[in-house]
Amino acid sequence: MIQATDIYKRYRTDHGPGKWVLQGVNMTIPPKTNVGLIGRNGAGKSTLLRIIGGIDTPTRGTVTRDCRVSWPLGLAGGLQGSLSGRQNAKFVCRIHGQDQNLTELLKFIKDYSEIGDAFEEPIKTYSSGMRARLTFAISLAFDFDVYLSDELTAVGDEGFRNKAQATFKNLAKKSSLIMVTHSAATLKEFCQVGVWLHEGRAHWFDDVNEALKIYSESLVKK
């Protein structure tokens, strides 16, 4: 279970504190529940996803997790540029206590990411697509109870995206998902629950189709 309690978030700008991205978000995500975060660009979907995953911190409020939560699968950040792909992967594996399986995991990460000899080169020499491939491959090296997905379709070229989507479908069979995507078809395929983010607030719908309907109606009203 994941519980977000009274989450507020805003970022500091050159002119002081910015506007509130999230305001008083409260929700409890039960186990084995797939949730789609829905809303306009800038509504706070990715921000909330990062806060749930512990990558970002709320300005106020708390997130309680009694399960293992991944980082967002589509996120290409979080790697040290001066270290090679192998060194970055090794560091993450050791953080997760996988020293005994290190050789096997590193082979999997290199093979799955399809970056070849670049695995031995510094991350700062990678293209954005290569970074995304490596990060996605590293995330697959561990078993999480809940996987976070931020625009997974943006990972790599078309061939790699197809492979990533097939892998994602397998993950959905054994773990919970919390995902951000602008594809209504993807949300309907994977998610039961929809959370519509609007003006900083989070509105929970037990049926993702209802969330998509309300979201679509809000676009027409503007």
N, C-alpha and C positions, 0 to 999 in steps of 0.2 A: 504494500500500500504506500502511496505517496500523498502527503497532505500539505497543501499550501495554505498558510494562514495569514490573512491581512497583508498581502504582498503589495508594496509600493515600490516603484522604481522610476528614477529620473537620472539623467546624466549631466554632469557639470560641463558648461560651455565657457567660452572666453568671456562671456558676459555674466557669468554666475550660474546658478542652478537652472537647468532647462525645464521644460514642461514635463508633467508626469506622463510617463509612457504606460505605466500600470498603476491602478488606484484601487486598493482594497480588494485584491483578488483572493477569493477563498474557494477552494475545491479539494475534494478528496477523491483520489483515483484508486478504485479497488483493484486487487490483483486480477490478472487475466482479462483486462479491459483495454481495448484499443481506442485511442482518443485522437481525433483530428482537431488541430487548432486552426480556426478559420477567421479571416478578417482581411481588411484592406492592407495594402503596403503601409508600413509604419504603425500598424495597430498594436504591435508588441508581441507578435507570435514568436519570432525567433528569440526575443529577449526573455519571454517566459520559458521557452524551451531551455535556454542556457541556464536560467535560474534553477529550473527543475533538475538539470544535470549537474549543478554545482560549479559550472564554469564561470558564471556571473553571480554576484550577490545582490540581494534586494537592498534598497535604501532603508526600508522598514519591513518587518514581517519575517516569517520563518518558513522553511521547507523541511519536513520530516520524511525520511525515507527508511523503510524497513526492508529494502530490497536492493539488489545491485542494479545500478542505472548506468547506461552507456553515455558517452558524449555524443552529440549530434553526428550522425553518420555522414552527413553531407558537408561537415565542417572541415575546411582544409587548413585551419590554423593549429596552433599548439605545438609546433615543431621547432626545434632549435636549428636555425639556418646554417650555423658553422659546422654542425655535425652531419655525418652521412645518414642516408636512409637507414642503414643497418644499425648505426649507433643510436639513432632515435628510437627505432623499434626495440632494440635491446633494453634501453632505458625504461620504456613503458612496460615491457614484459617483467622487468625486475620490480618495478613499482607494484605490479599486481601479483608478486610472489611466484613468478613462473620460472625461476632459475633452473629447476630440474628439467623443464621441457623447452629450454631456450633454443637449442639447435633446431628442433622440429618446428617451433613457432616461427623462427626467423626464416626458415625455408618456405613455410606456408605464406608468410607475408610477402616475401620477394616474388614467389610464383604468382600469387593472386593479383598483386599490384601491376604486374606486367611492365615493370620499368627497366628490366634487364640490368645492364652493368651500372646504370645510374644509381642503383641501390647502394653502391659503394662511394658515391659522390656526395658532396655537401648539399643539403636541402636548398640552400640559397641559389643553386644552379638549376633548380627544377622549374618547369612551367607550372602554372596554377593547376592544370589538369593532372600532372604527375604528383603534385602534392596531395590533391584530393584522392587519387588512387591509393597512395601510400597510407593516408590517414584512414580511409575506408577499410583497407586490408588489415591494418593494425587493430581496428575495432572488432573485426571478425575473429581475431585470435583468442577472444575471451568469451565466456558464456555469461551473458547478462540476463537478469530477470525482465528488465524493461529496456527496450531499444528506442533511442530518440533519433528521429529522421528529419533533417532540415533540407527540403528540396533535393531529395536523393537523385532526381533525374538530372541534376546538374553535374554529377560526378563523371568526369572523363568523356571520351568520345562515344559515338553511338554504340560501337561494339561492346565497350566496357560498361556502358549504361545498361545494356540488355543483360549482361552477366550480373550486374549489381541488382537489377530488378528481380531476376530469378532467385538470387541469394536472399533477397529481402522477403520474398514470398515464403521461403523455407523458414526464415526467422519468425515470421508471423504465425506459423503453425505451432511453435513451441514457446514463444515469449510474448510479452505484452508490447504494444507500440504506442508511442506518442509522436505524432508527426505533423509537420508543416509542409503544405504543398498547395499550389494554386490549381491543381488538377482535381476537379470535383469527382471525376471518374475514379481516381486513385483513392480518394477519401472514402468513397462508397464501397470500393473493393476491400479495403483493409480495416476500416473503422466502424465501430458500432455507435460510439458516443461522439458528439460534436461540441466543441467549446468555441463560441463566437466571441471574439474580442472586439469591443466597440467602445470608443471614448475612454479607454483605460480600464474598463470593466470586463469581467469574464462571465458569460452567460452559458450555463450548462444545459445541454439537451441530451436526453437519453437516446434519442434517435438522430444520427448524423444527418439524415435527410431533412429533418426539421431545422437543424442549424444552418444547412445550406440554403434552405428556402428563405429563412429570415435574413440571412446575409444577402441573398440576391435581391430581396425586396428593399433592403437598405440602400443598395446601389441605385435602384430606380428612383428612390425618394430624393437623392442628392442632386 
